[in-house]
Amino acid sequence: MEAANYAVRFDPLIRRWYDRKRARKHRVVAIKAVAHKLARACYHMLYEGTTFDLGRAFG
């Protein structure tokens, strides 16, 4: 959750995705969705041994 809050504040692509989600859902649900996406991305990075791809995660 802390990483999601930081990402929403400082990354424009993640912020745009968060704003679209927040327009349809509650603020807490939207930030949890960002946290879930980041957690899934971290899992795949560790599993596949790749680097983080922002476009793949939030594109």
mmCIF file as Biopython writes it, N, C-alpha, C and O atoms, coordinates in Angstrom:
data_model
#
loop_
_atom_site.group_PDB
_atom_site.id
_atom_site.type_symbol
_atom_site.label_atom_id
_atom_site.label_alt_id
_atom_site.label_comp_id
_atom_site.label_asym_id
_atom_site.label_entity_id
_atom_site.label_seq_id
_atom_site.pdbx_PDB_ins_code
_atom_site.Cartn_x
_atom_site.Cartn_y
_atom_site.Cartn_z
_atom_site.occupancy
_atom_site.B_iso_or_equiv
_atom_site.auth_seq_id
_atom_site.auth_asym_id
_atom_site.pdbx_PDB_model_num
ATOM 1   N N  . MET A ? 1  ? 0.832   -1.188  0.000   1.0 0.0 1  A 1 
ATOM 2   C CA . MET A ? 1  ? 0.000   0.000   0.000   1.0 0.0 1  A 1 
ATOM 3   C C  . MET A ? 1  ? 0.874   1.247   0.000   1.0 0.0 1  A 1 
ATOM 4   O O  . MET A ? 1  ? 0.555   2.233   -0.664  1.0 0.0 1  A 1 
ATOM 5   N N  . GLU A ? 2  ? 1.964   1.204   0.738   1.0 0.0 2  A 1 
ATOM 6   C CA . GLU A ? 2  ? 2.849   2.365   0.790   1.0 0.0 2  A 1 
ATOM 7   C C  . GLU A ? 2  ? 3.491   2.618   -0.573  1.0 0.0 2  A 1 
ATOM 8   O O  . GLU A ? 2  ? 3.608   3.764   -1.007  1.0 0.0 2  A 1 
ATOM 9   N N  . ALA A ? 3  ? 3.902   1.555   -1.237  1.0 0.0 3  A 1 
ATOM 10  C CA . ALA A ? 3  ? 4.482   1.701   -2.570  1.0 0.0 3  A 1 
ATOM 11  C C  . ALA A ? 3  ? 3.444   2.211   -3.557  1.0 0.0 3  A 1 
ATOM 12  O O  . ALA A ? 3  ? 3.774   2.985   -4.457  1.0 0.0 3  A 1 
ATOM 13  N N  . ALA A ? 4  ? 2.209   1.792   -3.403  1.0 0.0 4  A 1 
ATOM 14  C CA . ALA A ? 4  ? 1.143   2.253   -4.294  1.0 0.0 4  A 1 
ATOM 15  C C  . ALA A ? 4  ? 0.894   3.745   -4.111  1.0 0.0 4  A 1 
ATOM 16  O O  . ALA A ? 4  ? 0.735   4.472   -5.091  1.0 0.0 4  A 1 
ATOM 17  N N  . ASN A ? 5  ? 0.859   4.200   -2.872  1.0 0.0 5  A 1 
ATOM 18  C CA . ASN A ? 5  ? 0.664   5.628   -2.623  1.0 0.0 5  A 1 
ATOM 19  C C  . ASN A ? 5  ? 1.814   6.442   -3.210  1.0 0.0 5  A 1 
ATOM 20  O O  . ASN A ? 5  ? 1.592   7.497   -3.805  1.0 0.0 5  A 1 
ATOM 21  N N  . TYR A ? 6  ? 3.023   5.959   -3.046  1.0 0.0 6  A 1 
ATOM 22  C CA . TYR A ? 6  ? 4.195   6.645   -3.595  1.0 0.0 6  A 1 
ATOM 23  C C  . TYR A ? 6  ? 4.140   6.669   -5.118  1.0 0.0 6  A 1 
ATOM 24  O O  . TYR A ? 6  ? 4.422   7.695   -5.736  1.0 0.0 6  A 1 
ATOM 25  N N  . ALA A ? 7  ? 3.777   5.541   -5.720  1.0 0.0 7  A 1 
ATOM 26  C CA . ALA A ? 7  ? 3.710   5.453   -7.177  1.0 0.0 7  A 1 
ATOM 27  C C  . ALA A ? 7  ? 2.653   6.382   -7.754  1.0 0.0 7  A 1 
ATOM 28  O O  . ALA A ? 7  ? 2.880   7.014   -8.786  1.0 0.0 7  A 1 
ATOM 29  N N  . VAL A ? 8  ? 1.511   6.471   -7.102  1.0 0.0 8  A 1 
ATOM 30  C CA . VAL A ? 8  ? 0.438   7.346   -7.587  1.0 0.0 8  A 1 
ATOM 31  C C  . VAL A ? 8  ? 0.865   8.806   -7.519  1.0 0.0 8  A 1 
ATOM 32  O O  . VAL A ? 8  ? 0.507   9.602   -8.386  1.0 0.0 8  A 1 
ATOM 33  N N  . ARG A ? 9  ? 1.622   9.152   -6.501  1.0 0.0 9  A 1 
ATOM 34  C CA . ARG A ? 9  ? 2.054   10.545  -6.351  1.0 0.0 9  A 1 
ATOM 35  C C  . ARG A ? 9  ? 3.095   10.953  -7.378  1.0 0.0 9  A 1 
ATOM 36  O O  . ARG A ? 9  ? 3.080   12.089  -7.852  1.0 0.0 9  A 1 
ATOM 37  N N  . PHE A ? 10 ? 4.004   10.043  -7.733  1.0 0.0 10 A 1 
ATOM 38  C CA . PHE A ? 10 ? 5.180   10.450  -8.494  1.0 0.0 10 A 1 
ATOM 39  C C  . PHE A ? 10 ? 5.275   9.904   -9.914  1.0 0.0 10 A 1 
ATOM 40  O O  . PHE A ? 10 ? 6.180   10.304  -10.646 1.0 0.0 10 A 1 
ATOM 41  N N  . ASP A ? 11 ? 4.404   9.030   -10.327 1.0 0.0 11 A 1 
ATOM 42  C CA . ASP A ? 11 ? 4.479   8.508   -11.694 1.0 0.0 11 A 1 
ATOM 43  C C  . ASP A ? 11 ? 3.221   8.885   -12.470 1.0 0.0 11 A 1 
ATOM 44  O O  . ASP A ? 11 ? 2.120   8.508   -12.070 1.0 0.0 11 A 1 
ATOM 45  N N  . PRO A ? 12 ? 3.361   9.622   -13.571 1.0 0.0 12 A 1 
ATOM 46  C CA . PRO A ? 12 ? 2.169   10.102  -14.294 1.0 0.0 12 A 1 
ATOM 47  C C  . PRO A ? 12 ? 1.334   8.988   -14.932 1.0 0.0 12 A 1 
ATOM 48  O O  . PRO A ? 12 ? 0.109   9.099   -14.986 1.0 0.0 12 A 1 
ATOM 49  N N  . LEU A ? 13 ? 1.969   7.919   -15.413 1.0 0.0 13 A 1 
ATOM 50  C CA . LEU A ? 13 ? 1.207   6.835   -16.024 1.0 0.0 13 A 1 
ATOM 51  C C  . LEU A ? 13 ? 0.360   6.101   -14.990 1.0 0.0 13 A 1 
ATOM 52  O O  . LEU A ? 13 ? -0.808  5.801   -15.237 1.0 0.0 13 A 1 
ATOM 53  N N  . ILE A ? 14 ? 0.946   5.815   -13.843 1.0 0.0 14 A 1 
ATOM 54  C CA . ILE A ? 14 ? 0.198   5.151   -12.771 1.0 0.0 14 A 1 
ATOM 55  C C  . ILE A ? 14 ? -0.890  6.078   -12.251 1.0 0.0 14 A 1 
ATOM 56  O O  . ILE A ? 14 ? -1.991  5.623   -11.941 1.0 0.0 14 A 1 
ATOM 57  N N  . ARG A ? 15 ? -0.601  7.365   -12.150 1.0 0.0 15 A 1 
ATOM 58  C CA . ARG A ? 15 ? -1.594  8.337   -11.680 1.0 0.0 15 A 1 
ATOM 59  C C  . ARG A ? 15 ? -2.796  8.389   -12.625 1.0 0.0 15 A 1 
ATOM 60  O O  . ARG A ? 15 ? -3.942  8.468   -12.181 1.0 0.0 15 A 1 
ATOM 61  N N  . ARG A ? 16 ? -2.524  8.344   -13.930 1.0 0.0 16 A 1 
ATOM 62  C CA . ARG A ? 16 ? -3.622  8.370   -14.901 1.0 0.0 16 A 1 
ATOM 63  C C  . ARG A ? 16 ? -4.485  7.123   -14.768 1.0 0.0 16 A 1 
ATOM 64  O O  . ARG A ? 16 ? -5.711  7.218   -14.825 1.0 0.0 16 A 1 
ATOM 65  N N  . TRP A ? 17 ? -3.868  5.947   -14.590 1.0 0.0 17 A 1 
ATOM 66  C CA . TRP A ? 17 ? -4.623  4.716   -14.398 1.0 0.0 17 A 1 
ATOM 67  C C  . TRP A ? 17 ? -5.440  4.778   -13.114 1.0 0.0 17 A 1 
ATOM 68  O O  . TRP A ? 17 ? -6.606  4.384   -13.087 1.0 0.0 17 A 1 
ATOM 69  N N  . TYR A ? 18 ? -4.811  5.280   -12.042 1.0 0.0 18 A 1 
ATOM 70  C CA . TYR A ? 18 ? -5.487  5.423   -10.747 1.0 0.0 18 A 1 
ATOM 71  C C  . TYR A ? 18 ? -6.683  6.368   -10.856 1.0 0.0 18 A 1 
ATOM 72  O O  . TYR A ? 18 ? -7.745  6.075   -10.307 1.0 0.0 18 A 1 
ATOM 73  N N  . ASP A ? 19 ? -6.531  7.490   -11.550 1.0 0.0 19 A 1 
ATOM 74  C CA . ASP A ? 19 ? -7.625  8.446   -11.699 1.0 0.0 19 A 1 
ATOM 75  C C  . ASP A ? 19 ? -8.802  7.846   -12.460 1.0 0.0 19 A 1 
ATOM 76  O O  . ASP A ? 19 ? -9.958  8.101   -12.123 1.0 0.0 19 A 1 
ATOM 77  N N  . ARG A ? 20 ? -8.510  7.054   -13.481 1.0 0.0 20 A 1 
ATOM 78  C CA . ARG A ? 20 ? -9.599  6.393   -14.211 1.0 0.0 20 A 1 
ATOM 79  C C  . ARG A ? 20 ? -10.331 5.400   -13.311 1.0 0.0 20 A 1 
ATOM 80  O O  . ARG A ? 20 ? -11.558 5.315   -13.340 1.0 0.0 20 A 1 
ATOM 81  N N  . LYS A ? 21 ? -9.571  4.653   -12.514 1.0 0.0 21 A 1 
ATOM 82  C CA . LYS A ? 21 ? -10.181 3.683   -11.596 1.0 0.0 21 A 1 
ATOM 83  C C  . LYS A ? 21 ? -10.986 4.402   -10.508 1.0 0.0 21 A 1 
ATOM 84  O O  . LYS A ? 21 ? -12.075 3.965   -10.135 1.0 0.0 21 A 1 
ATOM 85  N N  . ARG A ? 22 ? -10.432 5.510   -10.008 1.0 0.0 22 A 1 
ATOM 86  C CA . ARG A ? 22 ? -11.096 6.254   -8.938  1.0 0.0 22 A 1 
ATOM 87  C C  . ARG A ? 22 ? -12.393 6.907   -9.415  1.0 0.0 22 A 1 
ATOM 88  O O  . ARG A ? 22 ? -13.307 7.116   -8.618  1.0 0.0 22 A 1 
ATOM 89  N N  . ALA A ? 23 ? -12.479 7.221   -10.671 1.0 0.0 23 A 1 
ATOM 90  C CA . ALA A ? 23 ? -13.711 7.812   -11.209 1.0 0.0 23 A 1 
ATOM 91  C C  . ALA A ? 23 ? -14.878 6.832   -11.119 1.0 0.0 23 A 1 
ATOM 92  O O  . ALA A ? 23 ? -16.035 7.239   -11.006 1.0 0.0 23 A 1 
ATOM 93  N N  . ARG A ? 24 ? -14.565 5.539   -11.170 1.0 0.0 24 A 1 
ATOM 94  C CA . ARG A ? 24 ? -15.627 4.525   -11.114 1.0 0.0 24 A 1 
ATOM 95  C C  . ARG A ? 24 ? -15.815 3.921   -9.739  1.0 0.0 24 A 1 
ATOM 96  O O  . ARG A ? 24 ? -16.917 3.491   -9.397  1.0 0.0 24 A 1 
ATOM 97  N N  . LYS A ? 25 ? -14.744 3.881   -8.935  1.0 0.0 25 A 1 
ATOM 98  C CA . LYS A ? 25 ? -14.787 3.218   -7.628  1.0 0.0 25 A 1 
ATOM 99  C C  . LYS A ? 25 ? -14.364 4.179   -6.528  1.0 0.0 25 A 1 
ATOM 100 O O  . LYS A ? 25 ? -14.009 5.327   -6.797  1.0 0.0 25 A 1 
ATOM 101 N N  . HIS A ? 26 ? -14.404 3.711   -5.310  1.0 0.0 26 A 1 
ATOM 102 C CA . HIS A ? 26 ? -13.985 4.494   -4.147  1.0 0.0 26 A 1 
ATOM 103 C C  . HIS A ? 26 ? -12.467 4.641   -4.134  1.0 0.0 26 A 1 
ATOM 104 O O  . HIS A ? 26 ? -11.757 3.826   -4.722  1.0 0.0 26 A 1 
ATOM 105 N N  . ARG A ? 27 ? -11.975 5.670   -3.470  1.0 0.0 27 A 1 
ATOM 106 C CA . ARG A ? 27 ? -10.541 5.966   -3.405  1.0 0.0 27 A 1 
ATOM 107 C C  . ARG A ? 27 ? -9.739  4.793   -2.854  1.0 0.0 27 A 1 
ATOM 108 O O  . ARG A ? 27 ? -8.675  4.466   -3.381  1.0 0.0 27 A 1 
ATOM 109 N N  . VAL A ? 28 ? -10.242 4.157   -1.796  1.0 0.0 28 A 1 
ATOM 110 C CA . VAL A ? 28 ? -9.535  3.041   -1.172  1.0 0.0 28 A 1 
ATOM 111 C C  . VAL A ? 28 ? -9.462  1.850   -2.122  1.0 0.0 28 A 1 
ATOM 112 O O  . VAL A ? 28 ? -8.434  1.177   -2.192  1.0 0.0 28 A 1 
ATOM 113 N N  . VAL A ? 29 ? -10.520 1.589   -2.836  1.0 0.0 29 A 1 
ATOM 114 C CA . VAL A ? 29 ? -10.539 0.477   -3.790  1.0 0.0 29 A 1 
ATOM 115 C C  . VAL A ? 29 ? -9.538  0.733   -4.912  1.0 0.0 29 A 1 
ATOM 116 O O  . VAL A ? 29 ? -8.850  -0.185  -5.357  1.0 0.0 29 A 1 
ATOM 117 N N  . ALA A ? 30 ? -9.458  1.978   -5.364  1.0 0.0 30 A 1 
ATOM 118 C CA . ALA A ? 30 ? -8.537  2.316   -6.445  1.0 0.0 30 A 1 
ATOM 119 C C  . ALA A ? 30 ? -7.077  2.161   -6.011  1.0 0.0 30 A 1 
ATOM 120 O O  . ALA A ? 30 ? -6.264  1.634   -6.771  1.0 0.0 30 A 1 
ATOM 121 N N  . ILE A ? 31 ? -6.741  2.607   -4.816  1.0 0.0 31 A 1 
ATOM 122 C CA . ILE A ? 31 ? -5.348  2.492   -4.359  1.0 0.0 31 A 1 
ATOM 123 C C  . ILE A ? 31 ? -4.986  1.031   -4.096  1.0 0.0 31 A 1 
ATOM 124 O O  . ILE A ? 31 ? -3.842  0.627   -4.304  1.0 0.0 31 A 1 
ATOM 125 N N  . LYS A ? 32 ? -5.961  0.236   -3.637  1.0 0.0 32 A 1 
ATOM 126 C CA . LYS A ? 32 ? -5.713  -1.193  -3.448  1.0 0.0 32 A 1 
ATOM 127 C C  . LYS A ? 32 ? -5.490  -1.883  -4.789  1.0 0.0 32 A 1 
ATOM 128 O O  . LYS A ? 32 ? -4.698  -2.821  -4.881  1.0 0.0 32 A 1 
ATOM 129 N N  . ALA A ? 33 ? -6.177  -1.428  -5.818  1.0 0.0 33 A 1 
ATOM 130 C CA . ALA A ? 33 ? -5.977  -2.001  -7.153  1.0 0.0 33 A 1 
ATOM 131 C C  . ALA A ? 33 ? -4.570  -1.706  -7.654  1.0 0.0 33 A 1 
ATOM 132 O O  . ALA A ? 33 ? -3.941  -2.566  -8.271  1.0 0.0 33 A 1 
ATOM 133 N N  . VAL A ? 34 ? -4.076  -0.512  -7.400  1.0 0.0 34 A 1 
ATOM 134 C CA . VAL A ? 34 ? -2.700  -0.173  -7.778  1.0 0.0 34 A 1 
ATOM 135 C C  . VAL A ? 34 ? -1.722  -1.049  -7.005  1.0 0.0 34 A 1 
ATOM 136 O O  . VAL A ? 34 ? -0.763  -1.565  -7.579  1.0 0.0 34 A 1 
ATOM 137 N N  . ALA A ? 35 ? -1.959  -1.220  -5.712  1.0 0.0 35 A 1 
ATOM 138 C CA . ALA A ? 35 ? -1.080  -2.060  -4.894  1.0 0.0 35 A 1 
ATOM 139 C C  . ALA A ? 35 ? -1.077  -3.499  -5.404  1.0 0.0 35 A 1 
ATOM 140 O O  . ALA A ? 35 ? -0.030  -4.145  -5.441  1.0 0.0 35 A 1 
ATOM 141 N N  . HIS A ? 36 ? -2.232  -3.992  -5.792  1.0 0.0 36 A 1 
ATOM 142 C CA . HIS A ? 36 ? -2.321  -5.358  -6.305  1.0 0.0 36 A 1 
ATOM 143 C C  . HIS A ? 36 ? -1.555  -5.497  -7.616  1.0 0.0 36 A 1 
ATOM 144 O O  . HIS A ? 36 ? -0.856  -6.488  -7.829  1.0 0.0 36 A 1 
ATOM 145 N N  . LYS A ? 37 ? -1.688  -4.502  -8.496  1.0 0.0 37 A 1 
ATOM 146 C CA . LYS A ? 37 ? -0.946  -4.537  -9.752  1.0 0.0 37 A 1 
ATOM 147 C C  . LYS A ? 37 ? 0.560   -4.523  -9.507  1.0 0.0 37 A 1 
ATOM 148 O O  . LYS A ? 37 ? 1.306   -5.242  -10.171 1.0 0.0 37 A 1 
ATOM 149 N N  . LEU A ? 38 ? 1.008   -3.704  -8.553  1.0 0.0 38 A 1 
ATOM 150 C CA . LEU A ? 38 ? 2.435   -3.656  -8.243  1.0 0.0 38 A 1 
ATOM 151 C C  . LEU A ? 38 ? 2.917   -4.984  -7.649  1.0 0.0 38 A 1 
ATOM 152 O O  . LEU A ? 38 ? 4.016   -5.445  -7.957  1.0 0.0 38 A 1 
ATOM 153 N N  . ALA A ? 39 ? 2.093   -5.590  -6.802  1.0 0.0 39 A 1 
ATOM 154 C CA . ALA A ? 39 ? 2.467   -6.873  -6.201  1.0 0.0 39 A 1 
ATOM 155 C C  . ALA A ? 39 ? 2.556   -7.966  -7.260  1.0 0.0 39 A 1 
ATOM 156 O O  . ALA A ? 39 ? 3.475   -8.785  -7.228  1.0 0.0 39 A 1 
ATOM 157 N N  . ARG A ? 40 ? 1.616   -7.986  -8.191  1.0 0.0 40 A 1 
ATOM 158 C CA . ARG A ? 40 ? 1.671   -8.967  -9.274  1.0 0.0 40 A 1 
ATOM 159 C C  . ARG A ? 40 ? 2.888   -8.747  -10.156 1.0 0.0 40 A 1 
ATOM 160 O O  . ARG A ? 40 ? 3.529   -9.703  -10.594 1.0 0.0 40 A 1 
ATOM 161 N N  . ALA A ? 41 ? 3.205   -7.478  -10.415 1.0 0.0 41 A 1 
ATOM 162 C CA . ALA A ? 41 ? 4.378   -7.174  -11.234 1.0 0.0 41 A 1 
ATOM 163 C C  . ALA A ? 41 ? 5.650   -7.649  -10.533 1.0 0.0 41 A 1 
ATOM 164 O O  . ALA A ? 41 ? 6.544   -8.197  -11.178 1.0 0.0 41 A 1 
ATOM 165 N N  . CYS A ? 42 ? 5.738   -7.444  -9.224  1.0 0.0 42 A 1 
ATOM 166 C CA . CYS A ? 42 ? 6.914   -7.901  -8.467  1.0 0.0 42 A 1 
ATOM 167 C C  . CYS A ? 42 ? 7.039   -9.420  -8.503  1.0 0.0 42 A 1 
ATOM 168 O O  . CYS A ? 42 ? 8.142   -9.949  -8.645  1.0 0.0 42 A 1 
ATOM 169 N N  . TYR A ? 43 ? 5.930   -10.116 -8.377  1.0 0.0 43 A 1 
ATOM 170 C CA . TYR A ? 43 ? 5.958   -11.573 -8.446  1.0 0.0 43 A 1 
ATOM 171 C C  . TYR A ? 43 ? 6.507   -12.033 -9.792  1.0 0.0 43 A 1 
ATOM 172 O O  . TYR A ? 43 ? 7.382   -12.898 -9.842  1.0 0.0 43 A 1 
ATOM 173 N N  . HIS A ? 44 ? 6.005   -11.465 -10.876 1.0 0.0 44 A 1 
ATOM 174 C CA . HIS A ? 44 ? 6.456   -11.875 -12.206 1.0 0.0 44 A 1 
ATOM 175 C C  . HIS A ? 44 ? 7.906   -11.488 -12.459 1.0 0.0 44 A 1 
ATOM 176 O O  . HIS A ? 44 ? 8.624   -12.197 -13.164 1.0 0.0 44 A 1 
ATOM 177 N N  . MET A ? 45 ? 8.339   -10.377 -11.893 1.0 0.0 45 A 1 
ATOM 178 C CA . MET A ? 45 ? 9.749   -9.997  -12.012 1.0 0.0 45 A 1 
ATOM 179 C C  . MET A ? 45 ? 10.636  -11.040 -11.351 1.0 0.0 45 A 1 
ATOM 180 O O  . MET A ? 45 ? 11.654  -11.438 -11.916 1.0 0.0 45 A 1 
ATOM 181 N N  . LEU A ? 46 ? 10.263  -11.480 -10.174 1.0 0.0 46 A 1 
ATOM 182 C CA . LEU A ? 46 ? 11.051  -12.480 -9.459  1.0 0.0 46 A 1 
ATOM 183 C C  . LEU A ? 46 ? 10.963  -13.857 -10.124 1.0 0.0 46 A 1 
ATOM 184 O O  . LEU A ? 46 ? 11.959  -14.575 -10.212 1.0 0.0 46 A 1 
ATOM 185 N N  . TYR A ? 47 ? 9.790   -14.210 -10.578 1.0 0.0 47 A 1 
ATOM 186 C CA . TYR A ? 47 ? 9.565   -15.525 -11.176 1.0 0.0 47 A 1 
ATOM 187 C C  . TYR A ? 47 ? 10.282  -15.660 -12.511 1.0 0.0 47 A 1 
ATOM 188 O O  . TYR A ? 47 ? 10.917  -16.679 -12.784 1.0 0.0 47 A 1 
ATOM 189 N N  . GLU A ? 48 ? 10.175  -14.620 -13.348 1.0 0.0 48 A 1 
ATOM 190 C CA . GLU A ? 48 ? 10.760  -14.682 -14.687 1.0 0.0 48 A 1 
ATOM 191 C C  . GLU A ? 48 ? 12.171  -14.112 -14.747 1.0 0.0 48 A 1 
ATOM 192 O O  . GLU A ? 48 ? 12.877  -14.324 -15.733 1.0 0.0 48 A 1 
ATOM 193 N N  . GLY A ? 49 ? 12.590  -13.399 -13.720 1.0 0.0 49 A 1 
ATOM 194 C CA . GLY A ? 49 ? 13.920  -12.808 -13.722 1.0 0.0 49 A 1 
ATOM 195 C C  . GLY A ? 49 ? 14.052  -11.638 -14.675 1.0 0.0 49 A 1 
ATOM 196 O O  . GLY A ? 49 ? 15.120  -11.416 -15.246 1.0 0.0 49 A 1 
ATOM 197 N N  . THR A ? 50 ? 12.968  -10.883 -14.853 1.0 0.0 50 A 1 
ATOM 198 C CA . THR A ? 50 ? 12.980  -9.750  -15.780 1.0 0.0 50 A 1 
ATOM 199 C C  . THR A ? 50 ? 12.977  -8.437  -14.996 1.0 0.0 50 A 1 
ATOM 200 O O  . THR A ? 50 ? 12.908  -8.429  -13.767 1.0 0.0 50 A 1 
ATOM 201 N N  . THR A ? 51 ? 13.054  -7.342  -15.727 1.0 0.0 51 A 1 
ATOM 202 C CA . THR A ? 51 ? 12.977  -6.029  -15.098 1.0 0.0 51 A 1 
ATOM 203 C C  . THR A ? 51 ? 11.542  -5.516  -15.146 1.0 0.0 51 A 1 
ATOM 204 O O  . THR A ? 51 ? 10.704  -6.049  -15.873 1.0 0.0 51 A 1 
ATOM 205 N N  . PHE A ? 52 ? 11.275  -4.485  -14.372 1.0 0.0 52 A 1 
ATOM 206 C CA . PHE A ? 52 ? 9.929   -3.916  -14.290 1.0 0.0 52 A 1 
ATOM 207 C C  . PHE A ? 52 ? 9.611   -3.171  -15.580 1.0 0.0 52 A 1 
ATOM 208 O O  . PHE A ? 52 ? 10.398  -2.343  -16.037 1.0 0.0 52 A 1 
ATOM 209 N N  . ASP A ? 53 ? 8.462   -3.468  -16.161 1.0 0.0 53 A 1 
ATOM 210 C CA . ASP A ? 53 ? 7.997   -2.819  -17.380 1.0 0.0 53 A 1 
ATOM 211 C C  . ASP A ? 53 ? 6.710   -2.072  -17.060 1.0 0.0 53 A 1 
ATOM 212 O O  . ASP A ? 53 ? 5.650   -2.681  -16.910 1.0 0.0 53 A 1 
ATOM 213 N N  . LEU A ? 54 ? 6.805   -0.762  -16.958 1.0 0.0 54 A 1 
ATOM 214 C CA . LEU A ? 54 ? 5.662   0.064   -16.568 1.0 0.0 54 A 1 
ATOM 215 C C  . LEU A ? 54 ? 4.536   -0.026  -17.587 1.0 0.0 54 A 1 
ATOM 216 O O  . LEU A ? 54 ? 3.364   -0.055  -17.212 1.0 0.0 54 A 1 
ATOM 217 N N  . GLY A ? 55 ? 4.869   -0.069  -18.842 1.0 0.0 55 A 1 
ATOM 218 C CA . GLY A ? 55 ? 3.849   -0.168  -19.892 1.0 0.0 55 A 1 
ATOM 219 C C  . GLY A ? 55 ? 3.093   -1.474  -19.836 1.0 0.0 55 A 1 
ATOM 220 O O  . GLY A ? 55 ? 1.894   -1.509  -20.115 1.0 0.0 55 A 1 
ATOM 221 N N  . ARG A ? 56 ? 3.775   -2.550  -19.480 1.0 0.0 56 A 1 
ATOM 222 C CA . ARG A ? 56 ? 3.109   -3.848  -19.381 1.0 0.0 56 A 1 
ATOM 223 C C  . ARG A ? 56 ? 2.193   -3.904  -18.164 1.0 0.0 56 A 1 
ATOM 224 O O  . ARG A ? 56 ? 1.121   -4.506  -18.212 1.0 0.0 56 A 1 
ATOM 225 N N  . ALA A ? 57 ? 2.616   -3.283  -17.090 1.0 0.0 57 A 1 
ATOM 226 C CA . ALA A ? 57 ? 1.828   -3.335  -15.861 1.0 0.0 57 A 1 
ATOM 227 C C  . ALA A ? 57 ? 0.635   -2.382  -15.883 1.0 0.0 57 A 1 
ATOM 228 O O  . ALA A ? 57 ? -0.446  -2.737  -15.414 1.0 0.0 57 A 1 
ATOM 229 N N  . PHE A ? 58 ? 0.818   -1.183  -16.420 1.0 0.0 58 A 1 
ATOM 230 C CA . PHE A ? 58 ? -0.238  -0.177  -16.367 1.0 0.0 58 A 1 
ATOM 231 C C  . PHE A ? 58 ? -0.628  0.354   -17.744 1.0 0.0 58 A 1 
ATOM 232 O O  . PHE A ? 58 ? -1.306  1.378   -17.834 1.0 0.0 58 A 1 
ATOM 233 N N  . GLY A ? 59 ? -0.225  -0.300  -18.788 1.0 0.0 59 A 1 
ATOM 234 C CA . GLY A ? 59 ? -0.467  0.189   -20.143 1.0 0.0 59 A 1 
ATOM 235 C C  . GLY A ? 59 ? -1.776  -0.113  -20.725 1.0 0.0 59 A 1 
ATOM 236 O O  . GLY A ? 59 ? -2.049  0.269   -21.863 1.0 0.0 59 A 1 
#
